[in-house]
Amino acid sequence: MRFAYWLDEAERIRGFEFSGHAGFGEDGQDIVCAGVSALSIAAANGLEYFLNVPPLAKDGEGFLTCRIELASLEELDNAQWILRTLLLGVESIQDAYGKEYVMIEQRRWTPC
């Protein structure tokens, strides 16, 4: 499974995505995949609930992307609580199960 997140010039997380399957267990029984998926979905839902302008989100089988395109600086700063917690959670899963199951990639933010 690949988990990627985008940092802007001020080192704020502006979006994230996960794709693929971890391959730790059988389909429907993979706790690594389930953990990253649950954290990502909870973060996207939290951002949608707390931001005045919801993030751009797309999901599908083994895929979720979430990007904050339109937010005030104050909202963006507040969203960091959710996004940094997400990243900490995914890093913890990677530490527990290994980089062969969860690959984390940091990218530079470019607005759509």
LINLINNOR-V734046 format. One record per helix or strand of 3 or more residues. SS is the DSSP state (2 for helix, 1 for strand). FROM is the first residue (numbers start at 1). TO is the last residue. If there is no record, write none. Layout:
ss | from | to
SS | FROM | TO
SS | FROM | TO
//
This chain:
ss | from | to
1 | 2 | 7
1 | 13 | 19
2 | 31 | 50
1 | 56 | 60
1 | 63 | 67
2 | 73 | 97
1 | 103 | 108
//
